[in-house]
Amino acid sequence: NWTANQTLPGGNFSCPREQLAKQIHAKYSWAPQALILRYVTQFGTQTWDLMEGASSEADLGQAFSEQAGGVYQREIDYLMNHEMALTDEDILWRRTKLGLYMNDEEKQALADYLKEKLQQKVVNLSQVS
């Protein structure tokens, strides 16, 4: 099995997860610690890429939920752009398990956002051809 000897994306760190979370939180001290720890658990060192350019909570975009440290537009966009997660089911249940923490209203807001975002991508692609 080739994956036995391969580092997964974001898994290229040599310190414990909590230590990496502390390093990232030191740079982004305005972000909730629970959010940074969840990002490190989910994305590993790619958390640096996810957070790049953010200087306040407002830079994380729309807040879909306060659960699990917060569920923000920036994370959803990252999942769409870097992991090809294009449906609410994929994001809520396969990629993150955030569906365990979000209520129905929050899940619907996320589904509506994804639908709008995908429609924008289709329009943009149709303008290219």
Backbone atoms as SQL, in Angstrom:
CREATE TABLE atoms (id INTEGER PRIMARY KEY, chain TEXT, resi INTEGER, resn TEXT, atom TEXT, x REAL, y REAL, z REAL);
INSERT INTO atoms VALUES
  (1, 'A', 1, 'ASN', 'N', 0.840, -1.179, 0.000),
  (2, 'A', 1, 'ASN', 'CA', 0.000, 0.000, 0.000),
  (3, 'A', 1, 'ASN', 'C', 0.887, 1.245, 0.000),
  (4, 'A', 2, 'TRP', 'N', 0.818, 2.026, -1.068),
  (5, 'A', 2, 'TRP', 'CA', 1.698, 3.181, -1.208),
  (6, 'A', 2, 'TRP', 'C', 1.426, 4.267, -0.179),
  (7, 'A', 3, 'THR', 'N', 0.201, 4.358, 0.332),
  (8, 'A', 3, 'THR', 'CA', -0.115, 5.421, 1.286),
  (9, 'A', 3, 'THR', 'C', 0.522, 5.201, 2.655),
  (10, 'A', 4, 'ALA', 'N', 0.971, 3.991, 2.921),
  (11, 'A', 4, 'ALA', 'CA', 1.587, 3.706, 4.217),
  (12, 'A', 4, 'ALA', 'C', 2.845, 4.535, 4.439),
  (13, 'A', 5, 'ASN', 'N', 3.525, 4.897, 3.365),
  (14, 'A', 5, 'ASN', 'CA', 4.783, 5.636, 3.482),
  (15, 'A', 5, 'ASN', 'C', 4.686, 7.070, 2.980),
  (16, 'A', 6, 'GLN', 'N', 3.487, 7.538, 2.714),
  (17, 'A', 6, 'GLN', 'CA', 3.301, 8.887, 2.181),
  (18, 'A', 6, 'GLN', 'C', 2.692, 9.811, 3.236),
  (19, 'A', 7, 'THR', 'N', 3.147, 11.045, 3.225),
  (20, 'A', 7, 'THR', 'CA', 2.562, 12.058, 4.094),
  (21, 'A', 7, 'THR', 'C', 1.328, 12.626, 3.407),
  (22, 'A', 8, 'LEU', 'N', 0.237, 12.671, 4.113),
  (23, 'A', 8, 'LEU', 'CA', -0.981, 13.259, 3.561),
  (24, 'A', 8, 'LEU', 'C', -0.833, 14.776, 3.485),
  (25, 'A', 9, 'PRO', 'N', -1.563, 15.439, 2.599),
  (26, 'A', 9, 'PRO', 'CA', -1.487, 16.900, 2.521),
  (27, 'A', 9, 'PRO', 'C', -1.737, 17.534, 3.889),
  (28, 'A', 10, 'GLY', 'N', -0.825, 18.418, 4.284),
  (29, 'A', 10, 'GLY', 'CA', -0.932, 19.080, 5.577),
  (30, 'A', 10, 'GLY', 'C', -0.325, 18.296, 6.724),
  (31, 'A', 11, 'GLY', 'N', 0.102, 17.059, 6.458),
  (32, 'A', 11, 'GLY', 'CA', 0.648, 16.216, 7.514),
  (33, 'A', 11, 'GLY', 'C', 2.154, 16.303, 7.664),
  (34, 'A', 12, 'ASN', 'N', 2.752, 17.287, 7.036),
  (35, 'A', 12, 'ASN', 'CA', 4.206, 17.415, 7.036),
  (36, 'A', 12, 'ASN', 'C', 4.714, 18.288, 8.185),
  (37, 'A', 13, 'PHE', 'N', 4.338, 17.931, 9.411),
  (38, 'A', 13, 'PHE', 'CA', 4.867, 18.662, 10.563),
  (39, 'A', 13, 'PHE', 'C', 5.475, 17.678, 11.547),
  (40, 'A', 14, 'SER', 'N', 6.483, 18.167, 12.254),
  (41, 'A', 14, 'SER', 'CA', 7.237, 17.270, 13.130),
  (42, 'A', 14, 'SER', 'C', 6.947, 17.497, 14.606),
  (43, 'A', 15, 'CYS', 'N', 6.059, 18.416, 14.921),
  (44, 'A', 15, 'CYS', 'CA', 5.717, 18.679, 16.316),
  (45, 'A', 15, 'CYS', 'C', 4.300, 18.184, 16.575),
  (46, 'A', 16, 'PRO', 'N', 3.929, 18.038, 17.831),
  (47, 'A', 16, 'PRO', 'CA', 2.553, 17.627, 18.142),
  (48, 'A', 16, 'PRO', 'C', 1.535, 18.647, 17.607),
  (49, 'A', 17, 'ARG', 'N', 0.363, 18.168, 17.315),
  (50, 'A', 17, 'ARG', 'CA', -0.721, 18.994, 16.774),
  (51, 'A', 17, 'ARG', 'C', -0.974, 20.223, 17.649),
  (52, 'A', 18, 'GLU', 'N', -0.983, 20.042, 18.959),
  (53, 'A', 18, 'GLU', 'CA', -1.254, 21.153, 19.870),
  (54, 'A', 18, 'GLU', 'C', -0.179, 22.229, 19.766),
  (55, 'A', 19, 'GLN', 'N', 1.072, 21.812, 19.555),
  (56, 'A', 19, 'GLN', 'CA', 2.160, 22.780, 19.421),
  (57, 'A', 19, 'GLN', 'C', 2.018, 23.573, 18.117),
  (58, 'A', 20, 'LEU', 'N', 1.664, 22.897, 17.040),
  (59, 'A', 20, 'LEU', 'CA', 1.425, 23.595, 15.776),
  (60, 'A', 20, 'LEU', 'C', 0.278, 24.586, 15.938),
  (61, 'A', 21, 'ALA', 'N', -0.779, 24.175, 16.625),
  (62, 'A', 21, 'ALA', 'CA', -1.917, 25.071, 16.863),
  (63, 'A', 21, 'ALA', 'C', -1.477, 26.303, 17.654),
  (64, 'A', 22, 'LYS', 'N', -0.602, 26.130, 18.629),
  (65, 'A', 22, 'LYS', 'CA', -0.102, 27.273, 19.409),
  (66, 'A', 22, 'LYS', 'C', 0.706, 28.216, 18.530),
  (67, 'A', 23, 'GLN', 'N', 1.528, 27.662, 17.632),
  (68, 'A', 23, 'GLN', 'CA', 2.324, 28.493, 16.721),
  (69, 'A', 23, 'GLN', 'C', 1.415, 29.320, 15.811),
  (70, 'A', 24, 'ILE', 'N', 0.397, 28.678, 15.287),
  (71, 'A', 24, 'ILE', 'CA', -0.525, 29.385, 14.393),
  (72, 'A', 24, 'ILE', 'C', -1.335, 30.409, 15.176),
  (73, 'A', 25, 'HIS', 'N', -1.765, 30.035, 16.377),
  (74, 'A', 25, 'HIS', 'CA', -2.548, 30.969, 17.197),
  (75, 'A', 25, 'HIS', 'C', -1.709, 32.172, 17.612),
  (76, 'A', 26, 'ALA', 'N', -0.405, 31.995, 17.774),
  (77, 'A', 26, 'ALA', 'CA', 0.459, 33.123, 18.116),
  (78, 'A', 26, 'ALA', 'C', 0.408, 34.194, 17.019),
  (79, 'A', 27, 'LYS', 'N', 0.306, 33.771, 15.768),
  (80, 'A', 27, 'LYS', 'CA', 0.218, 34.731, 14.661),
  (81, 'A', 27, 'LYS', 'C', -1.200, 35.272, 14.499),
  (82, 'A', 28, 'TYR', 'N', -2.179, 34.436, 14.752),
  (83, 'A', 28, 'TYR', 'CA', -3.585, 34.813, 14.567),
  (84, 'A', 28, 'TYR', 'C', -4.291, 34.797, 15.925),
  (85, 'A', 29, 'SER', 'N', -3.781, 35.591, 16.862),
  (86, 'A', 29, 'SER', 'CA', -4.268, 35.552, 18.247),
  (87, 'A', 29, 'SER', 'C', -5.719, 36.010, 18.378),
  (88, 'A', 30, 'TRP', 'N', -6.239, 36.716, 17.403),
  (89, 'A', 30, 'TRP', 'CA', -7.635, 37.161, 17.416),
  (90, 'A', 30, 'TRP', 'C', -8.604, 36.004, 17.160),
  (91, 'A', 31, 'ALA', 'N', -8.103, 34.911, 16.588),
  (92, 'A', 31, 'ALA', 'CA', -8.964, 33.766, 16.259),
  (93, 'A', 31, 'ALA', 'C', -9.163, 32.893, 17.496),
  (94, 'A', 32, 'PRO', 'N', -10.347, 32.341, 17.683),
  (95, 'A', 32, 'PRO', 'CA', -10.576, 31.445, 18.823),
  (96, 'A', 32, 'PRO', 'C', -9.623, 30.243, 18.778),
  (97, 'A', 33, 'GLN', 'N', -9.077, 29.887, 19.934),
  (98, 'A', 33, 'GLN', 'CA', -8.165, 28.742, 20.004),
  (99, 'A', 33, 'GLN', 'C', -8.836, 27.466, 19.513),
  (100, 'A', 34, 'ALA', 'N', -10.109, 27.296, 19.841),
  (101, 'A', 34, 'ALA', 'CA', -10.827, 26.087, 19.415),
  (102, 'A', 34, 'ALA', 'C', -10.895, 26.001, 17.894),
  (103, 'A', 35, 'LEU', 'N', -11.034, 27.139, 17.234),
  (104, 'A', 35, 'LEU', 'CA', -11.080, 27.162, 15.773),
  (105, 'A', 35, 'LEU', 'C', -9.731, 26.755, 15.189),
  (106, 'A', 36, 'ILE', 'N', -8.666, 27.333, 15.712),
  (107, 'A', 36, 'ILE', 'CA', -7.326, 27.008, 15.210),
  (108, 'A', 36, 'ILE', 'C', -7.020, 25.532, 15.436),
  (109, 'A', 37, 'LEU', 'N', -7.354, 25.008, 16.596),
  (110, 'A', 37, 'LEU', 'CA', -7.100, 23.591, 16.864),
  (111, 'A', 37, 'LEU', 'C', -7.910, 22.707, 15.914),
  (112, 'A', 38, 'ARG', 'N', -9.152, 23.081, 15.641),
  (113, 'A', 38, 'ARG', 'CA', -9.956, 22.306, 14.693),
  (114, 'A', 38, 'ARG', 'C', -9.350, 22.374, 13.302),
  (115, 'A', 39, 'TYR', 'N', -8.902, 23.558, 12.889),
  (116, 'A', 39, 'TYR', 'CA', -8.266, 23.682, 11.580),
  (117, 'A', 39, 'TYR', 'C', -7.010, 22.823, 11.496),
  (118, 'A', 40, 'VAL', 'N', -6.191, 22.848, 12.536),
  (119, 'A', 40, 'VAL', 'CA', -4.963, 22.041, 12.527),
  (120, 'A', 40, 'VAL', 'C', -5.307, 20.560, 12.484),
  (121, 'A', 41, 'THR', 'N', -6.332, 20.152, 13.209),
  (122, 'A', 41, 'THR', 'CA', -6.769, 18.757, 13.178),
  (123, 'A', 41, 'THR', 'C', -7.253, 18.384, 11.780),
  (124, 'A', 42, 'GLN', 'N', -7.950, 19.283, 11.128),
  (125, 'A', 42, 'GLN', 'CA', -8.517, 19.034, 9.800),
  (126, 'A', 42, 'GLN', 'C', -7.494, 19.201, 8.678),
  (127, 'A', 43, 'PHE', 'N', -6.710, 20.296, 8.732),
  (128, 'A', 43, 'PHE', 'CA', -5.869, 20.679, 7.603),
  (129, 'A', 43, 'PHE', 'C', -4.371, 20.574, 7.860),
  (130, 'A', 44, 'GLY', 'N', -3.969, 20.341, 9.110),
  (131, 'A', 44, 'GLY', 'CA', -2.540, 20.256, 9.416),
  (132, 'A', 44, 'GLY', 'C', -1.831, 21.557, 9.081),
  (133, 'A', 45, 'THR', 'N', -0.655, 21.445, 8.453),
  (134, 'A', 45, 'THR', 'CA', 0.121, 22.641, 8.117),
  (135, 'A', 45, 'THR', 'C', -0.558, 23.497, 7.055),
  (136, 'A', 46, 'GLN', 'N', -1.529, 22.957, 6.358),
  (137, 'A', 46, 'GLN', 'CA', -2.263, 23.760, 5.377),
  (138, 'A', 46, 'GLN', 'C', -3.121, 24.829, 6.058),
  (139, 'A', 47, 'THR', 'N', -3.220, 24.765, 7.382),
  (140, 'A', 47, 'THR', 'CA', -3.906, 25.822, 8.130),
  (141, 'A', 47, 'THR', 'C', -3.238, 27.165, 7.865),
  (142, 'A', 48, 'TRP', 'N', -1.906, 27.158, 7.695),
  (143, 'A', 48, 'TRP', 'CA', -1.197, 28.397, 7.364),
  (144, 'A', 48, 'TRP', 'C', -1.751, 28.989, 6.067),
  (145, 'A', 49, 'ASP', 'N', -1.973, 28.143, 5.066),
  (146, 'A', 49, 'ASP', 'CA', -2.524, 28.608, 3.786),
  (147, 'A', 49, 'ASP', 'C', -3.952, 29.117, 3.958),
  (148, 'A', 50, 'LEU', 'N', -4.733, 28.385, 4.718),
  (149, 'A', 50, 'LEU', 'CA', -6.126, 28.758, 4.958),
  (150, 'A', 50, 'LEU', 'C', -6.223, 30.130, 5.626),
  (151, 'A', 51, 'MET', 'N', -5.346, 30.398, 6.572),
  (152, 'A', 51, 'MET', 'CA', -5.409, 31.636, 7.349),
  (153, 'A', 51, 'MET', 'C', -4.629, 32.792, 6.717),
  (154, 'A', 52, 'GLU', 'N', -3.849, 32.513, 5.692),
  (155, 'A', 52, 'GLU', 'CA', -2.993, 33.541, 5.091),
  (156, 'A', 52, 'GLU', 'C', -3.798, 34.778, 4.682),
  (157, 'A', 53, 'GLY', 'N', -3.304, 35.928, 5.112),
  (158, 'A', 53, 'GLY', 'CA', -3.943, 37.190, 4.762),
  (159, 'A', 53, 'GLY', 'C', -5.053, 37.624, 5.702),
  (160, 'A', 54, 'ALA', 'N', -5.464, 36.774, 6.607),
  (161, 'A', 54, 'ALA', 'CA', -6.525, 37.133, 7.555),
  (162, 'A', 54, 'ALA', 'C', -5.924, 37.931, 8.708),
  (163, 'A', 55, 'SER', 'N', -6.538, 39.062, 9.011),
  (164, 'A', 55, 'SER', 'CA', -6.038, 39.867, 10.125),
  (165, 'A', 55, 'SER', 'C', -7.107, 40.139, 11.176),
  (166, 'A', 56, 'SER', 'N', -8.311, 39.610, 10.938),
  (167, 'A', 56, 'SER', 'CA', -9.387, 39.744, 11.915),
  (168, 'A', 56, 'SER', 'C', -10.447, 38.694, 11.609),
  (169, 'A', 57, 'GLU', 'N', -11.362, 38.524, 12.535),
  (170, 'A', 57, 'GLU', 'CA', -12.437, 37.556, 12.329),
  (171, 'A', 57, 'GLU', 'C', -13.276, 37.915, 11.097),
  (172, 'A', 58, 'ALA', 'N', -13.392, 39.198, 10.809),
  (173, 'A', 58, 'ALA', 'CA', -14.148, 39.628, 9.626),
  (174, 'A', 58, 'ALA', 'C', -13.542, 39.064, 8.342),
  (175, 'A', 59, 'ASP', 'N', -12.232, 38.856, 8.330),
  (176, 'A', 59, 'ASP', 'CA', -11.557, 38.302, 7.153),
  (177, 'A', 59, 'ASP', 'C', -11.888, 36.833, 6.918),
  (178, 'A', 60, 'LEU', 'N', -12.513, 36.189, 7.894),
  (179, 'A', 60, 'LEU', 'CA', -12.914, 34.794, 7.723),
  (180, 'A', 60, 'LEU', 'C', -14.224, 34.690, 6.944),
  (181, 'A', 61, 'GLY', 'N', -14.886, 35.825, 6.745),
  (182, 'A', 61, 'GLY', 'CA', -16.107, 35.848, 5.948),
  (183, 'A', 61, 'GLY', 'C', -17.343, 35.507, 6.751),
  (184, 'A', 62, 'GLN', 'N', -18.372, 35.136, 6.018),
  (185, 'A', 62, 'GLN', 'CA', -19.665, 34.814, 6.625),
  (186, 'A', 62, 'GLN', 'C', -19.512, 33.710, 7.663),
  (187, 'A', 63, 'ALA', 'N', -20.139, 33.917, 8.818),
  (188, 'A', 63, 'ALA', 'CA', -20.156, 32.891, 9.863),
  (189, 'A', 63, 'ALA', 'C', -21.415, 32.051, 9.683),
  (190, 'A', 64, 'PHE', 'N', -21.230, 30.773, 9.441),
  (191, 'A', 64, 'PHE', 'CA', -22.369, 29.871, 9.275),
  (192, 'A', 64, 'PHE', 'C', -22.803, 29.264, 10.604),
  (193, 'A', 65, 'SER', 'N', -21.869, 29.183, 11.557),
  (194, 'A', 65, 'SER', 'CA', -22.169, 28.588, 12.857),
  (195, 'A', 65, 'SER', 'C', -21.113, 29.017, 13.861),
  (196, 'A', 66, 'GLU', 'N', -21.498, 29.060, 15.117),
  (197, 'A', 66, 'GLU', 'CA', -20.542, 29.320, 16.192),
  (198, 'A', 66, 'GLU', 'C', -20.020, 28.020, 16.785),
  (199, 'A', 67, 'GLN', 'N', -20.572, 26.912, 16.353),
  (200, 'A', 67, 'GLN', 'CA', -20.175, 25.604, 16.885),
  (201, 'A', 67, 'GLN', 'C', -18.766, 25.244, 16.414),
  (202, 'A', 68, 'ALA', 'N', -18.117, 24.370, 17.159),
  (203, 'A', 68, 'ALA', 'CA', -16.792, 23.847, 16.802),
  (204, 'A', 68, 'ALA', 'C', -15.781, 24.968, 16.573),
  (205, 'A', 69, 'GLY', 'N', -15.893, 26.038, 17.354),
  (206, 'A', 69, 'GLY', 'CA', -14.969, 27.155, 17.218),
  (207, 'A', 69, 'GLY', 'C', -15.386, 28.152, 16.152),
  (208, 'A', 70, 'GLY', 'N', -16.387, 27.797, 15.374),
  (209, 'A', 70, 'GLY', 'CA', -16.883, 28.660, 14.306),
  (210, 'A', 70, 'GLY', 'C', -16.732, 27.989, 12.955),
  (211, 'A', 71, 'VAL', 'N', -17.716, 28.188, 12.112),
  (212, 'A', 71, 'VAL', 'CA', -17.673, 27.679, 10.740),
  (213, 'A', 71, 'VAL', 'C', -17.812, 28.901, 9.847),
  (214, 'A', 72, 'TYR', 'N', -16.745, 29.189, 9.093),
  (215, 'A', 72, 'TYR', 'CA', -16.677, 30.427, 8.332),
  (216, 'A', 72, 'TYR', 'C', -16.538, 30.179, 6.832),
  (217, 'A', 73, 'GLN', 'N', -16.906, 31.198, 6.090),
  (218, 'A', 73, 'GLN', 'CA', -16.842, 31.179, 4.636),
  (219, 'A', 73, 'GLN', 'C', -15.442, 30.835, 4.128),
  (220, 'A', 74, 'ARG', 'N', -14.419, 31.334, 4.768),
  (221, 'A', 74, 'ARG', 'CA', -13.047, 31.086, 4.306),
  (222, 'A', 74, 'ARG', 'C', -12.758, 29.583, 4.284),
  (223, 'A', 75, 'GLU', 'N', -13.183, 28.868, 5.304),
  (224, 'A', 75, 'GLU', 'CA', -12.975, 27.420, 5.348),
  (225, 'A', 75, 'GLU', 'C', -13.771, 26.733, 4.239),
  (226, 'A', 76, 'ILE', 'N', -15.002, 27.156, 4.048),
  (227, 'A', 76, 'ILE', 'CA', -15.846, 26.550, 3.017),
  (228, 'A', 76, 'ILE', 'C', -15.241, 26.796, 1.639),
  (229, 'A', 77, 'ASP', 'N', -14.797, 28.021, 1.389),
  (230, 'A', 77, 'ASP', 'CA', -14.156, 28.332, 0.106),
  (231, 'A', 77, 'ASP', 'C', -12.884, 27.512, -0.080),
  (232, 'A', 78, 'TYR', 'N', -12.132, 27.344, 0.995),
  (233, 'A', 78, 'TYR', 'CA', -10.905, 26.539, 0.920),
  (234, 'A', 78, 'TYR', 'C', -11.248, 25.095, 0.544),
  (235, 'A', 79, 'LEU', 'N', -12.251, 24.539, 1.189),
  (236, 'A', 79, 'LEU', 'CA', -12.664, 23.169, 0.876),
  (237, 'A', 79, 'LEU', 'C', -13.116, 23.049, -0.578),
  (238, 'A', 80, 'MET', 'N', -13.810, 24.050, -1.066),
  (239, 'A', 80, 'MET', 'CA', -14.271, 24.027, -2.458),
  (240, 'A', 80, 'MET', 'C', -13.097, 24.137, -3.430),
  (241, 'A', 81, 'ASN', 'N', -12.189, 25.052, -3.153),
  (242, 'A', 81, 'ASN', 'CA', -11.107, 25.345, -4.090),
  (243, 'A', 81, 'ASN', 'C', -9.932, 24.384, -4.023),
  (244, 'A', 82, 'HIS', 'N', -9.685, 23.798, -2.859),
  (245, 'A', 82, 'HIS', 'CA', -8.500, 22.956, -2.692),
  (246, 'A', 82, 'HIS', 'C', -8.812, 21.478, -2.527),
  (247, 'A', 83, 'GLU', 'N', -10.037, 21.163, -2.125),
  (248, 'A', 83, 'GLU', 'CA', -10.387, 19.760, -1.906),
  (249, 'A', 83, 'GLU', 'C', -11.572, 19.316, -2.764),
  (250, 'A', 84, 'MET', 'N', -12.018, 20.192, -3.644),
  (251, 'A', 84, 'MET', 'CA', -13.122, 19.885, -4.561),
  (252, 'A', 84, 'MET', 'C', -14.386, 19.420, -3.829),
  (253, 'A', 85, 'ALA', 'N', -14.606, 19.954, -2.651),
  (254, 'A', 85, 'ALA', 'CA', -15.837, 19.668, -1.908),
  (255, 'A', 85, 'ALA', 'C', -16.895, 20.641, -2.414),
  (256, 'A', 86, 'LEU', 'N', -17.901, 20.133, -3.115),
  (257, 'A', 86, 'LEU', 'CA', -18.843, 21.011, -3.793),
  (258, 'A', 86, 'LEU', 'C', -20.276, 20.912, -3.288),
  (259, 'A', 87, 'THR', 'N', -20.541, 20.023, -2.348),
  (260, 'A', 87, 'THR', 'CA', -21.900, 19.895, -1.825),
  (261, 'A', 87, 'THR', 'C', -21.890, 20.037, -0.310),
  (262, 'A', 88, 'ASP', 'N', -23.050, 20.404, 0.228),
  (263, 'A', 88, 'ASP', 'CA', -23.145, 20.521, 1.679),
  (264, 'A', 88, 'ASP', 'C', -22.930, 19.166, 2.340),
  (265, 'A', 89, 'GLU', 'N', -23.437, 18.101, 1.729),
  (266, 'A', 89, 'GLU', 'CA', -23.234, 16.752, 2.287),
  (267, 'A', 89, 'GLU', 'C', -21.748, 16.419, 2.366),
  (268, 'A', 90, 'ASP', 'N', -21.017, 16.744, 1.323),
  (269, 'A', 90, 'ASP', 'CA', -19.584, 16.461, 1.298),
  (270, 'A', 90, 'ASP', 'C', -18.866, 17.230, 2.402),
  (271, 'A', 91, 'ILE', 'N', -19.173, 18.505, 2.523),
  (272, 'A', 91, 'ILE', 'CA', -18.505, 19.332, 3.529),
  (273, 'A', 91, 'ILE', 'C', -18.939, 18.956, 4.944),
  (274, 'A', 92, 'LEU', 'N', -20.243, 18.806, 5.161),
  (275, 'A', 92, 'LEU', 'CA', -20.755, 18.575, 6.516),
  (276, 'A', 92, 'LEU', 'C', -20.495, 17.174, 7.043),
  (277, 'A', 93, 'TRP', 'N', -20.430, 16.180, 6.167),
  (278, 'A', 93, 'TRP', 'CA', -20.355, 14.799, 6.640),
  (279, 'A', 93, 'TRP', 'C', -19.092, 14.058, 6.209),
  (280, 'A', 94, 'ARG', 'N', -18.599, 14.275, 5.012),
  (281, 'A', 94, 'ARG', 'CA', -17.434, 13.507, 4.570),
  (282, 'A', 94, 'ARG', 'C', -16.113, 14.182, 4.904),
  (283, 'A', 95, 'ARG', 'N', -16.048, 15.489, 4.747),
  (284, 'A', 95, 'ARG', 'CA', -14.782, 16.195, 4.954),
  (285, 'A', 95, 'ARG', 'C', -14.561, 16.629, 6.392),
  (286, 'A', 96, 'THR', 'N', -15.632, 17.043, 7.074),
  (287, 'A', 96, 'THR', 'CA', -15.436, 17.685, 8.378),
  (288, 'A', 96, 'THR', 'C', -16.232, 17.108, 9.534),
  (289, 'A', 97, 'LYS', 'N', -17.345, 16.498, 9.299),
  (290, 'A', 97, 'LYS', 'CA', -18.288, 16.055, 10.342),
  (291, 'A', 97, 'LYS', 'C', -18.914, 17.231, 11.084),
  (292, 'A', 98, 'LEU', 'N', -18.862, 18.435, 10.494),
  (293, 'A', 98, 'LEU', 'CA', -19.493, 19.598, 11.118),
  (294, 'A', 98, 'LEU', 'C', -21.002, 19.449, 11.202),
  (295, 'A', 99, 'GLY', 'N', -21.559, 18.575, 10.405),
  (296, 'A', 99, 'GLY', 'CA', -22.993, 18.314, 10.460),
  (297, 'A', 99, 'GLY', 'C', -23.449, 17.822, 11.823),
  (298, 'A', 100, 'LEU', 'N', -22.529, 17.275, 12.602),
  (299, 'A', 100, 'LEU', 'CA', -22.859, 16.821, 13.957),
  (300, 'A', 100, 'LEU', 'C', -23.138, 17.987, 14.898),
  (301, 'A', 101, 'TYR', 'N', -22.615, 19.168, 14.580),
  (302, 'A', 101, 'TYR', 'CA', -22.675, 20.305, 15.494),
  (303, 'A', 101, 'TYR', 'C', -23.607, 21.417, 15.038),
  (304, 'A', 102, 'MET', 'N', -23.872, 21.494, 13.748),
  (305, 'A', 102, 'MET', 'CA', -24.669, 22.591, 13.209),
  (306, 'A', 102, 'MET', 'C', -26.158, 22.252, 13.231),
  (307, 'A', 103, 'ASN', 'N', -26.986, 23.264, 13.507),
  (308, 'A', 103, 'ASN', 'CA', -28.432, 23.035, 13.487),
  (309, 'A', 103, 'ASN', 'C', -28.952, 23.126, 12.046),
  (310, 'A', 104, 'ASP', 'N', -30.220, 22.817, 11.865),
  (311, 'A', 104, 'ASP', 'CA', -30.800, 22.773, 10.518),
  (312, 'A', 104, 'ASP', 'C', -30.730, 24.124, 9.807),
  (313, 'A', 105, 'GLU', 'N', -30.958, 25.186, 10.535),
  (314, 'A', 105, 'GLU', 'CA', -30.906, 26.529, 9.942),
  (315, 'A', 105, 'GLU', 'C', -29.494, 26.851, 9.446),
  (316, 'A', 106, 'GLU', 'N', -28.488, 26.501, 10.241),
  (317, 'A', 106, 'GLU', 'CA', -27.097, 26.743, 9.848),
  (318, 'A', 106, 'GLU', 'C', -26.719, 25.892, 8.636),
  (319, 'A', 107, 'LYS', 'N', -27.167, 24.652, 8.632),
  (320, 'A', 107, 'LYS', 'CA', -26.895, 23.766, 7.493),
  (321, 'A', 107, 'LYS', 'C', -27.537, 24.308, 6.227),
  (322, 'A', 108, 'GLN', 'N', -28.749, 24.838, 6.353),
  (323, 'A', 108, 'GLN', 'CA', -29.441, 25.392, 5.184),
  (324, 'A', 108, 'GLN', 'C', -28.721, 26.630, 4.663),
  (325, 'A', 109, 'ALA', 'N', -28.233, 27.474, 5.575),
  (326, 'A', 109, 'ALA', 'CA', -27.479, 28.663, 5.157),
  (327, 'A', 109, 'ALA', 'C', -26.228, 28.251, 4.384),
  (328, 'A', 110, 'LEU', 'N', -25.569, 27.202, 4.840),
  (329, 'A', 110, 'LEU', 'CA', -24.391, 26.692, 4.136),
  (330, 'A', 110, 'LEU', 'C', -24.780, 26.149, 2.762),
  (331, 'A', 111, 'ALA', 'N', -25.849, 25.378, 2.703),
  (332, 'A', 111, 'ALA', 'CA', -26.315, 24.819, 1.426),
  (333, 'A', 111, 'ALA', 'C', -26.660, 25.942, 0.445),
  (334, 'A', 112, 'ASP', 'N', -27.316, 26.991, 0.931),
  (335, 'A', 112, 'ASP', 'CA', -27.667, 28.127, 0.072),
  (336, 'A', 112, 'ASP', 'C', -26.412, 28.828, -0.443),
  (337, 'A', 113, 'TYR', 'N', -25.422, 28.996, 0.427),
  (338, 'A', 113, 'TYR', 'CA', -24.161, 29.628, 0.022),
  (339, 'A', 113, 'TYR', 'C', -23.477, 28.800, -1.067),
  (340, 'A', 114, 'LEU', 'N', -23.407, 27.496, -0.864),
  (341, 'A', 114, 'LEU', 'CA', -22.761, 26.627, -1.847),
  (342, 'A', 114, 'LEU', 'C', -23.481, 26.684, -3.191),
  (343, 'A', 115, 'LYS', 'N', -24.789, 26.676, -3.153),
  (344, 'A', 115, 'LYS', 'CA', -25.573, 26.735, -4.389),
  (345, 'A', 115, 'LYS', 'C', -25.264, 28.024, -5.149),
  (346, 'A', 116, 'GLU', 'N', -25.252, 29.142, -4.430),
  (347, 'A', 116, 'GLU', 'CA', -24.951, 30.433, -5.054),
  (348, 'A', 116, 'GLU', 'C', -23.533, 30.461, -5.615),
  (349, 'A', 117, 'LYS', 'N', -22.596, 29.951, -4.838),
  (350, 'A', 117, 'LYS', 'CA', -21.187, 29.944, -5.249),
  (351, 'A', 117, 'LYS', 'C', -20.994, 29.090, -6.504),
  (352, 'A', 118, 'LEU', 'N', -21.640, 27.939, -6.549),
  (353, 'A', 118, 'LEU', 'CA', -21.523, 27.066, -7.714),
  (354, 'A', 118, 'LEU', 'C', -22.181, 27.694, -8.938),
  (355, 'A', 119, 'GLN', 'N', -23.286, 28.383, -8.749),
  (356, 'A', 119, 'GLN', 'CA', -23.927, 29.078, -9.873),
  (357, 'A', 119, 'GLN', 'C', -23.005, 30.156, -10.435),
  (358, 'A', 120, 'GLN', 'N', -22.293, 30.855, -9.554),
  (359, 'A', 120, 'GLN', 'CA', -21.334, 31.868, -10.000),
  (360, 'A', 120, 'GLN', 'C', -20.222, 31.233, -10.824),
  (361, 'A', 121, 'LYS', 'N', -19.739, 30.064, -10.375),
  (362, 'A', 121, 'LYS', 'CA', -18.681, 29.373, -11.113),
  (363, 'A', 121, 'LYS', 'C', -19.166, 28.956, -12.498),
  (364, 'A', 122, 'VAL', 'N', -20.394, 28.483, -12.593),
  (365, 'A', 122, 'VAL', 'CA', -20.950, 28.078, -13.886),
  (366, 'A', 122, 'VAL', 'C', -21.050, 29.288, -14.810),
  (367, 'A', 123, 'VAL', 'N', -21.527, 30.409, -14.285),
  (368, 'A', 123, 'VAL', 'CA', -21.630, 31.628, -15.088),
  (369, 'A', 123, 'VAL', 'C', -20.246, 32.057, -15.559),
  (370, 'A', 124, 'ASN', 'N', -19.270, 32.033, -14.669),
  (371, 'A', 124, 'ASN', 'CA', -17.907, 32.422, -15.034),
  (372, 'A', 124, 'ASN', 'C', -17.339, 31.507, -16.106),
  (373, 'A', 125, 'LEU', 'N', -17.586, 30.215, -15.991),
  (374, 'A', 125, 'LEU', 'CA', -17.099, 29.269, -16.995),
  (375, 'A', 125, 'LEU', 'C', -17.788, 29.487, -18.338),
  (376, 'A', 126, 'SER', 'N', -19.061, 29.804, -18.319),
  (377, 'A', 126, 'SER', 'CA', -19.785, 30.011, -19.577),
  (378, 'A', 126, 'SER', 'C', -19.301, 31.277, -20.287),
  (379, 'A', 127, 'GLN', 'N', -18.787, 32.226, -19.543),
  (380, 'A', 127, 'GLN', 'CA', -18.271, 33.455, -20.147),
  (381, 'A', 127, 'GLN', 'C', -16.913, 33.238, -20.798),
  (382, 'A', 128, 'VAL', 'N', -16.209, 32.190, -20.392),
  (383, 'A', 128, 'VAL', 'CA', -14.894, 31.880, -20.949),
  (384, 'A', 128, 'VAL', 'C', -15.022, 31.326, -22.360),
  (385, 'A', 129, 'SER', 'N', -16.059, 30.523, -22.590),
  (386, 'A', 129, 'SER', 'CA', -16.187, 29.866, -23.900),
  (387, 'A', 129, 'SER', 'C', -16.856, 30.699, -24.945);
